[in-house]
Amino acid sequence: MPKMGAWNISSICSKNPKFIVRKNGTHWKLKEDGSKFVSQKFGLDKKQLEISAEIRTVLAALDEKSPNYDYALEFAGCFDNGYYRSSLVMAWSGAVWLLRGLIVNDYLDAFNAEAAKDHARWKSVVNPEGFENQKDITLIKYGRAAGALPKSLATRLEAILNARNNCGHPSGAKIGDIEILGHIEFMVMNVYQKYQ
């Protein structure tokens, strides 16, 4: 089987107008017949196909050379296969890694100073691994106080962290694919794309 890079996807898609249509000159979208064909062939429902395509559109803006690109493809793969909780946990982990790098590279002194105000025995963070013993909420709280995270971003990240915690531990909480997609889309657009 040839590698994907050797295929002319636009040529293949343009030869199948019954199944697929070009939208806004930027991306392809399955038509009703295309959705039915793929659903029957692979056992996927239309809603799942549309959401999967939405995640791929958002991820297309990421730099393929970024260390987090492959990681992003993995959480998209989790989502594609219906492992919504896992996809959010993975997407969160990648976003946190990027935020740690941001703070270490640009806000480290301010971050440590803010944390030391609340914790007399604060052990200063010196590299991304220095956050390993800290809770993620600590990163958000002192990242905001240090000026690394705007209030609106910090507030939304706290909400996503709560959802991530519901997904990352056994619980009776139900969380749907649309909610997961919203959280992932926000993190990709506001963390992955910005700090890659």
LINFENLIN-V462592 format. One record per pair of residues at least 12 apart in sequence whose C-alpha atoms are under 7 Angstrom apart, sorted by sequence separation. I is the first residue (numbers start at 1). J is the second residue. If there is no record, write none. Layout:
[[I;J] [I;J]]
This chain:
[[19;31] [75;87] [112;124] [112;125] [19;33] [20;34] [140;154] [18;33] [19;34] [75;90] [75;91] [72;91] [55;76] [104;126] [104;127] [160;183] [104;128] [68;94] [101;128] [115;142] [52;80] [100;128] [114;142] [111;142] [114;145] [111;143] [114;146] [111;146] [110;146] [107;146] [103;143] [107;148] [103;148] [89;164] [88;164] [89;167] [89;168] [85;167] [88;180] [95;187] [84;177] [91;184] [84;180] [88;184] [95;191] [95;192] [98;195] [98;196] [58;185] [66;196] [62;193]]
